[in-house]
Amino acid sequence: MDFYQRARIVCANIPEGRVATYGQIALLCGKPKNARQVGYALNKGRLGEVPAWRILGSSGRLSGAASFETYDMQKLLLEAEGVEVRQTEKGWKTDLKKYGWRNTMEEAEAFRRIFEEKNI
């Protein structure tokens, strides 16, 4: 299995105006305990061109500032898509209940089929 290829496919399909968590991406890739590997892959550019600004920590906190051109780029990109971001004691955060990507079982099964077809 090529986890990074799987993650690239899943990340590329996060809808505009929605966010996903590192854990959600890992789960959809078939590796539910690999949330940190998703973060590592994004930080090191191993996923290629994907909407990395749409991927957040499990609490809805924006945690990728170091990976963007400016410290507030992730926030600005999310806001440009209509995602509300607010300042908290622990940093910027968005409401996962309101903006979280609620992928369907059909989407998860479609990813599995794609992975099988690509033998990844």
C-alpha positions in Angstrom: 0.0 0.0 0.0 1.2 3.5 -0.8 -0.2 5.6 2.0 0.9 8.9 0.4 -0.8 8.1 -2.9 -4.0 7.2 -1.1 -3.8 10.4 1.0 -3.3 12.5 -2.1 -6.5 11.1 -3.6 -8.5 11.6 -0.5 -7.2 15.1 0.2 -7.9 16.2 -3.4 -11.5 15.3 -2.9 -12.2 17.4 0.2 -15.0 19.7 -1.0 -14.5 23.5 -1.2 -15.9 25.2 1.9 -15.4 22.0 4.0 -12.6 20.8 6.3 -11.3 17.4 7.3 -9.1 16.2 10.1 -5.8 14.4 9.8 -7.5 11.4 11.4 -10.4 11.4 9.0 -7.9 11.3 6.1 -6.0 8.5 7.6 -9.2 6.5 8.2 -10.3 7.0 4.6 -6.9 5.7 3.5 -7.4 2.5 5.5 -5.0 3.4 8.3 -7.0 4.9 11.1 -4.0 5.3 13.4 -1.9 7.2 11.0 -3.1 10.8 11.5 0.4 12.0 12.3 1.6 10.5 9.0 -0.9 12.6 7.2 0.5 15.7 8.9 4.0 14.7 8.1 3.2 14.1 4.4 1.6 17.5 4.2 4.5 19.2 5.9 7.1 17.5 3.7 5.2 18.1 0.5 4.7 14.3 -0.1 1.1 14.7 -1.3 1.7 17.1 -4.2 -0.8 19.8 -5.0 -3.8 19.2 -2.6 -5.9 21.7 -0.7 -3.8 21.4 2.5 -5.5 24.4 4.1 -8.7 22.2 4.4 -7.0 19.8 6.8 -7.1 20.5 10.5 -6.5 18.9 13.9 -9.1 16.8 15.6 -10.4 19.7 17.6 -10.9 21.9 14.5 -7.7 23.8 15.3 -5.7 25.1 12.4 -2.3 23.5 12.9 -0.5 23.9 9.6 0.7 27.5 9.8 4.4 26.5 9.5 3.7 24.8 6.1 2.2 27.9 4.5 3.8 31.0 3.0 2.6 33.2 5.8 1.4 32.4 9.3 -2.2 33.3 8.5 -2.4 31.9 5.0 -4.4 28.8 6.1 -6.9 31.0 7.8 -7.2 33.3 4.9 -7.7 30.5 2.4 -10.5 28.9 4.6 -12.2 32.2 5.0 -12.1 32.8 1.2 -14.1 29.5 0.9 -16.7 30.7 3.4 -15.3 28.8 6.4 -15.5 30.8 9.6 -12.3 30.9 11.7 -12.2 32.3 15.2 -9.3 33.0 17.6 -9.1 30.9 20.8 -6.6 30.6 23.6 -5.0 27.8 21.7 -5.0 29.4 18.3 -7.3 29.7 15.3 -10.2 27.2 15.2 -13.2 26.4 13.1 -16.4 24.6 13.9 -16.2 21.0 12.7 -19.9 20.4 13.2 -20.7 23.2 10.8 -17.8 23.0 8.3 -16.6 19.4 8.7 -16.6 17.1 5.6 -19.1 14.4 6.4 -18.0 11.9 3.8 -20.5 9.3 3.0 -20.1 5.5 3.0 -20.4 5.6 -0.7 -17.5 8.0 -0.9 -15.4 5.7 1.4 -16.3 2.7 -0.8 -15.4 4.7 -3.9 -12.0 5.5 -2.5 -11.4 1.8 -1.7 -12.3 0.9 -5.3 -9.9 3.5 -6.6 -7.1 2.2 -4.3 -7.7 -1.3 -5.6 -7.8 -0.3 -9.2 -4.5 1.6 -8.8 -3.1 -1.3 -6.7 -2.1 1.1 -3.9 
